[in-house]
Structure formats: C-alpha cells, structure tokens
Amino acid sequence: MTTRRQFMARLGGALLLRSVPTGSVRPFDYDFEVIPREQWAENRPVLGSLEAEDVRFLLVHHSASFNNYGEGDVPGILRGFYDLHVGSERGWPDIAYNFLIDRFGQVWEGRNGSIEGPVRADASGGNQGFSQLVCLIGDFTNEVPTEAALTSLRRTLAWMADRFSIDTSAGSSVTFSSRGSNLWPTGSQVTTPTTAGHRDMSVTACPGDALYPYVIDGLSTDVEALRRQLRRSRAEQVATTVSLAPTTMPVATSYVVSEATQDSISTTLWVESPAATRGSNPWLRGVFVTILLGLLGALLRRRSEVSSIDGQANDV
C-alpha cells in the first residue's frame, strides 16, 4: 500500500520535473542533469503500453557493451540498445532501463516517461517488479566504472530514493511478492536491500564482477551520506533565507486607526505601519493586513454590543 508520504513525494517529483522545459532536465538540488529520451531516440517510438511502477527499491545494471566509446557515440549506442530490446529476441515495448549513465557521467532517460514518474521497466531473466533500473553503459566484469559514472550513479539513486521515499540507511531492506523472474518465480517472497544489483533478482552476471561488490557493500552507504548532506544543505539555505528576510514593521511609524466612544466606554486602536518600500516582505504585509482587519472587526462588534446594552437599558 502506498503511504501518504510516498504519494506526496511522487507527486511532488512529477510536478517539479514537468515544469522544466524540453532539453536537459535538472532534478532540484542533486547537481546533475538528465538528458530526455527525445535527445537520442530518433524515430524510435514506444511500441506498446507502458505501466506505472510501485517503486520499493533501486536496481543497478550494466549494459555488458564495450567501454572505450566517445561522448558523441552515446546516442547511437542507446539506439542500438533500443533496437535490440524491441526486436524479436526481446520483444519489449521500449528500451529496458529507466535511466542510463555513460562513462562521462552523463545521465540519459531510457524508458519513455521515466523523468516524469515511475515507469515499469524490463530486464533479461524477467522483471520481478517494484524497482527502477539504472544501467551503467559498459562491461564491468573486469574493470570498474569511471569515477564520473559512479558519481552520477550515486546522485541518480539519491534523487530517486528521495523521490519515492526509499530508505537507504544501513541495513534497510524491503520484502515483496515477485511478479516473476528466472531467479524468483511468480509469488515468491523476496527480501532485498533497497539498493541491489541485477544478479540479486535474476540469473545473470550483471552488473559485472568488478562493480557488484561496490553495489552490495558501499553504494547504499554513499547514497545515504549524499542524501544527508543534501538535507543539511537545504536546512542551511532555509535558515539563511529566514535570517535575511527584510523588516517591514518600523517601530517609529504608529498612527490611530479608529476611535469609538459610547458613553463611558472609549476605545482607541493603535497599530504599526508596514514599510511601503520596494524591499518589503509580501508575506508580512499579508499578516499585517489580516491582523488589522481582525482588530477592526472586533472593534465594530464591541460597538454593536454597547449599542445593544444601551437599547436594553432604554427599554427597561
């Protein structure tokens, strides 16, 4: 069951990203950009329906393709993945992965719609469900990814963990009923760390013998540390913003708003004037107006009560 917190996190992420113009999308606060699918797809449409995913953990893959490619080669590499994935051998409706990361640290949207929200992916050996797939482009059987690629991997996972309210603290795990893979048959109860490798979900060597130890022993710790650093940074930014808020209520400028006299009852209301300057704070002006209207309303009610009392005295 999706909690209210998870729903709001997903909704907030979707609304945030929908507001960014076409081109490289910059997830708020995570210091990387996502290159949208249309930047590489080149007349390669989605060939079937895509479903939303209930995301509970994040899954790391490698493409098992060559490592020595140029930056300009990447769009063509992605088109090659698409052609293989939608072809007769795989028969998937689109490229399998939600996001792909190249050796230069560039992050690419894979499966259509993944920038806007959680889209169910595909994987060799079957997709057991409940995950988003991030694929490092290259073969990491005998060598590790570049530091640029690993940095982007950590940032991408931190962004998605925040987006889908996934716990990446030490020892965190999830349990679910598998939708079916060649390792976990349909209906099997699966318990997995919230950051896992493809081989944890299917019979495969992915994401490579050189990369997998880091995925299971260090990646989640680094992602959690990055998330905490970002939370501290946001809190400091909020504190700085509040401390620098302009003052709008100068003490020296007071004036009489109203005076009401009814026999022996006399009421005088004094208020402070907001600064009518360019640097004034609209929120504080709103508070001032609300207080002023409330006081005037109370004053009018008081006058009405006094009139009522006098009327009753006259009747007697």
C-alpha positions as CSV (number, residue, x, y, z in Angstrom):
1,M,0.0,0.0,0.0
2,T,1.3,3.4,-0.9
3,T,1.6,5.7,2.1
4,R,0.5,9.3,2.0
5,R,4.2,10.4,2.3
6,Q,5.2,8.2,-0.6
7,F,2.3,9.6,-2.7
8,M,3.2,13.2,-2.0
9,A,6.8,12.5,-2.7
10,R,6.0,11.0,-6.1
11,L,3.5,13.7,-6.9
12,G,6.0,16.4,-5.9
13,G,8.7,14.9,-8.0
14,A,6.4,14.6,-11.0
15,L,5.2,18.2,-10.7
16,L,8.7,19.5,-10.3
17,L,10.0,17.8,-13.4
18,R,7.0,18.6,-15.6
19,S,7.7,22.3,-15.0
20,V,11.2,22.1,-16.7
21,P,11.3,22.9,-20.4
22,T,12.4,20.4,-23.0
23,G,16.1,19.8,-23.0
24,S,18.4,18.7,-20.2
25,V,16.3,18.3,-17.0
26,R,18.0,19.2,-13.8
27,P,16.5,17.5,-10.8
28,F,16.3,20.0,-8.0
29,D,19.3,20.1,-5.7
30,Y,21.1,17.0,-6.9
31,D,23.8,18.6,-9.1
32,F,23.3,16.6,-12.3
33,E,21.2,16.7,-15.4
34,V,19.0,14.1,-17.1
35,I,19.0,14.1,-20.9
36,P,15.5,13.3,-22.1
37,R,14.7,10.4,-24.4
38,E,13.9,12.5,-27.4
39,Q,17.6,13.6,-27.5
40,W,18.7,10.1,-28.6
41,A,15.6,8.2,-29.7
42,E,15.5,9.4,-33.4
43,N,12.2,7.9,-34.7
44,R,12.2,5.1,-32.2
45,P,8.7,5.1,-30.7
46,V,7.3,3.2,-27.9
47,L,5.8,0.0,-29.4
48,G,3.3,-0.9,-26.7
49,S,1.7,0.2,-23.5
50,L,3.9,1.2,-20.5
51,E,2.6,0.8,-16.9
52,A,3.4,2.8,-13.8
53,E,5.5,1.0,-11.2
54,D,5.2,0.8,-7.4
55,V,8.8,1.6,-6.6
56,R,10.2,0.0,-3.4
57,F,13.9,-0.5,-4.3
58,L,16.5,0.5,-6.9
59,L,18.3,-1.9,-9.2
60,V,21.8,-1.4,-10.8
61,H,22.7,-2.9,-14.2
62,H,25.5,-2.7,-16.7
63,S,25.0,-3.0,-20.4
64,A,27.8,-5.5,-21.0
65,S,28.8,-3.5,-24.0
66,F,32.3,-2.1,-24.9
67,N,33.8,0.5,-22.6
68,N,36.0,2.6,-25.0
69,Y,33.5,4.9,-26.6
70,G,33.4,8.6,-27.3
71,E,31.0,11.1,-25.9
72,G,29.4,11.6,-29.3
73,D,28.9,7.8,-29.7
74,V,26.4,7.6,-26.8
75,P,23.1,8.4,-28.6
76,G,24.0,5.8,-31.2
77,I,24.7,3.3,-28.5
78,L,21.3,3.9,-26.9
79,R,19.6,3.5,-30.3
80,G,21.4,0.1,-30.6
81,F,20.1,-0.9,-27.2
82,Y,16.6,0.1,-28.2
83,D,16.8,-1.9,-31.5
84,L,17.8,-5.0,-29.6
85,H,15.3,-4.6,-26.8
86,V,12.2,-4.1,-29.1
87,G,13.4,-6.7,-31.6
88,S,12.1,-10.3,-31.9
89,E,14.8,-11.5,-29.5
90,R,13.4,-9.5,-26.5
91,G,10.1,-8.1,-27.7
92,W,9.9,-5.3,-25.1
93,P,7.9,-2.1,-25.9
94,D,10.9,0.3,-25.4
95,I,14.5,0.4,-24.2
96,A,14.6,-1.7,-21.0
97,Y,16.1,0.7,-18.4
98,N,14.7,3.8,-16.8
99,F,18.0,5.6,-16.8
100,L,21.4,5.0,-18.3
101,I,24.8,6.6,-17.3
102,D,27.7,6.8,-19.6
103,R,31.4,6.8,-18.8
104,F,31.5,10.6,-18.9
105,G,28.9,10.9,-16.2
106,Q,26.0,11.9,-18.4
107,V,22.6,10.6,-17.3
108,W,20.1,9.7,-20.0
109,E,16.4,8.9,-19.8
110,G,15.8,5.5,-21.1
111,R,12.3,4.2,-21.0
112,N,9.8,6.8,-22.0
113,G,8.2,8.8,-19.2
114,S,10.8,7.9,-16.6
115,I,11.7,11.6,-16.0
116,E,8.1,12.4,-15.1
117,G,7.3,9.4,-12.9
118,P,7.8,5.7,-12.1
119,V,7.6,3.5,-15.2
120,R,7.8,-0.3,-15.1
121,A,11.0,-1.5,-16.8
122,D,12.1,-4.8,-18.3
123,A,15.2,-6.9,-17.7
124,S,16.8,-10.1,-19.0
125,G,15.7,-13.0,-17.0
126,G,12.4,-11.3,-16.2
127,N,11.4,-8.2,-14.1
128,Q,10.3,-9.2,-10.7
129,G,8.8,-5.7,-10.3
130,F,8.8,-2.9,-7.7
131,S,12.0,-1.3,-8.9
132,Q,13.5,1.3,-11.1
133,L,16.5,0.3,-13.3
134,V,19.7,2.3,-13.6
135,C,22.2,1.0,-16.2
136,L,25.9,1.9,-16.4
137,I,26.9,1.8,-20.1
138,G,29.9,-0.6,-20.4
139,D,31.1,-4.0,-19.3
140,F,32.2,-4.1,-15.7
141,T,33.2,-7.7,-15.4
142,N,36.9,-6.9,-15.2
143,E,37.1,-3.2,-14.6
144,V,35.2,-0.7,-12.6
145,P,33.3,2.3,-14.0
146,T,34.9,5.7,-14.2
147,E,34.6,8.0,-11.2
148,A,32.4,10.3,-13.2
149,A,30.0,7.5,-13.9
150,L,29.9,6.4,-10.2
151,T,29.4,10.0,-9.0
152,S,26.3,10.3,-11.3
153,L,25.1,6.9,-10.2
154,R,25.1,8.0,-6.6
155,R,23.3,11.2,-7.4
156,T,20.7,9.5,-9.6
157,L,20.0,6.9,-6.9
158,A,19.8,9.6,-4.2
159,W,17.3,11.6,-6.3
160,M,15.1,8.5,-6.9
161,A,15.4,7.4,-3.2
162,D,14.1,10.8,-2.1
163,R,11.5,10.9,-4.9
164,F,10.0,7.5,-4.0
165,S,10.6,7.7,-0.2
166,I,13.1,4.7,-0.2
167,D,15.1,4.1,2.9
168,T,18.8,3.8,2.1
169,S,20.1,3.8,5.6
170,A,22.4,0.9,6.7
171,G,20.7,-2.5,6.7
172,S,17.5,-1.2,5.0
173,S,15.6,-3.8,3.0
174,V,12.1,-4.5,1.5
175,T,10.0,-7.6,1.1
176,F,7.6,-8.1,-1.8
177,S,5.9,-10.9,-3.8
178,S,7.7,-11.4,-7.0
179,R,6.0,-10.9,-10.4
180,G,8.3,-13.5,-11.8
181,S,12.0,-13.9,-12.9
182,N,14.2,-16.8,-13.6
183,L,15.5,-16.5,-10.1
184,W,12.3,-15.6,-8.2
185,P,9.2,-17.3,-9.6
186,T,5.9,-15.5,-9.5
187,G,4.5,-15.3,-6.0
188,S,7.9,-15.9,-4.3
189,Q,8.6,-13.7,-1.2
190,V,11.7,-11.7,-2.0
191,T,13.6,-9.7,0.6
192,T,16.3,-7.4,-0.8
193,P,18.4,-4.4,0.2
194,T,16.8,-1.2,-1.1
195,T,19.9,-0.8,-3.4
196,A,20.6,-4.0,-5.2
197,G,22.3,-5.5,-8.3
198,H,20.6,-7.2,-11.2
199,R,22.0,-10.6,-10.2
200,D,20.1,-10.3,-7.0
201,M,16.9,-10.5,-9.0
202,S,17.7,-12.7,-12.0
203,V,20.2,-15.4,-13.0
204,T,22.8,-13.2,-14.6
205,A,26.4,-11.9,-14.2
206,C,25.1,-8.3,-14.3
207,P,26.2,-5.7,-13.2
208,G,29.6,-7.3,-13.5
209,D,32.1,-8.9,-11.1
210,A,34.2,-5.7,-10.7
211,L,31.2,-3.5,-10.0
212,Y,28.9,-5.8,-7.9
213,P,31.0,-5.8,-4.7
214,Y,30.6,-2.0,-4.5
215,V,26.9,-2.2,-5.2
216,I,26.3,-4.5,-2.2
217,D,28.9,-3.2,0.2
218,G,29.4,0.6,-0.4
219,L,26.9,2.1,-2.7
220,S,24.0,2.4,-0.3
221,T,26.2,4.0,2.4
222,D,27.4,6.6,-0.1
223,V,23.9,7.3,-1.4
224,E,22.6,7.8,2.2
225,A,25.6,10.1,3.0
226,L,24.8,12.2,-0.1
227,R,21.1,12.4,0.9
228,R,22.0,13.6,4.4
229,Q,24.4,16.1,3.0
230,L,21.7,17.5,0.8
231,R,19.2,17.6,3.7
232,R,21.7,19.7,5.7
233,S,22.3,22.0,2.8
234,R,18.6,22.6,2.3
235,A,18.1,23.3,6.1
236,E,21.0,25.8,6.0
237,Q,19.5,27.5,2.9
238,V,16.2,27.8,4.7
239,A,17.8,29.2,7.8
240,T,19.8,31.7,5.8
241,T,16.7,32.8,3.9
242,V,14.7,33.4,7.1
243,S,17.5,35.3,8.8
244,L,17.9,37.6,5.8
245,A,14.1,38.3,5.5
246,P,13.6,42.2,5.2
247,T,12.0,44.0,8.2
248,T,8.6,45.6,7.2
249,M,7.3,47.0,10.6
250,P,9.3,50.1,11.6
251,V,8.6,51.0,15.2
252,A,8.6,54.7,14.8
253,T,5.6,54.8,12.5
254,S,2.4,54.5,14.5
255,Y,-0.9,56.0,13.9
256,V,-4.6,55.9,15.0
257,V,-6.8,53.6,13.0
258,S,-10.1,54.3,14.8
259,E,-11.5,55.7,18.0
260,A,-15.0,54.8,19.2
261,T,-16.8,56.4,22.2
262,Q,-20.0,55.2,23.7
263,D,-20.9,56.8,27.0
264,S,-18.2,55.7,29.4
265,I,-16.6,53.3,27.0
266,S,-13.7,54.7,24.9
267,T,-11.6,52.5,22.6
268,T,-8.5,53.6,20.7
269,L,-6.7,51.2,18.4
270,W,-3.0,51.9,17.6
271,V,-1.1,49.8,15.0
272,E,2.3,49.8,13.5
273,S,2.6,50.8,9.8
274,P,4.2,48.4,7.4
275,A,7.0,49.8,5.3
276,A,5.7,50.7,1.9
277,T,9.1,50.2,0.3
278,R,10.3,48.0,-2.6
279,G,12.2,45.7,-0.2
280,S,9.2,44.9,2.0
281,N,8.1,41.3,2.5
282,P,4.7,40.5,0.9
283,W,4.0,37.7,3.4
284,L,4.5,40.0,6.4
285,R,2.3,42.6,4.7
286,G,-0.4,40.0,4.4
287,V,-0.1,39.2,8.1
288,F,-0.3,42.9,9.0
289,V,-3.5,43.3,6.9
290,T,-5.1,40.2,8.4
291,I,-4.4,41.4,12.0
292,L,-5.7,44.9,11.1
293,L,-8.9,43.6,9.7
294,G,-9.4,41.3,12.7
295,L,-8.9,44.2,15.1
296,L,-11.3,46.4,13.2
297,G,-13.9,43.6,13.2
298,A,-13.5,43.2,17.0
299,L,-13.9,47.0,17.4
300,L,-17.1,47.0,15.4
301,R,-18.5,44.0,17.3
302,R,-17.7,45.8,20.5
303,R,-19.6,48.9,19.4
304,S,-22.6,46.8,18.4
305,E,-22.6,45.2,21.9
306,V,-22.5,48.6,23.6
307,S,-25.4,49.8,21.4
308,S,-27.4,46.7,22.3
309,I,-26.8,47.2,26.0
310,D,-27.9,50.8,25.8
311,G,-31.0,49.8,23.9
312,Q,-32.0,47.2,26.5
313,A,-31.5,49.9,29.2
314,N,-33.8,52.3,27.4
315,D,-36.4,49.5,27.1
316,V,-36.3,49.0,30.8
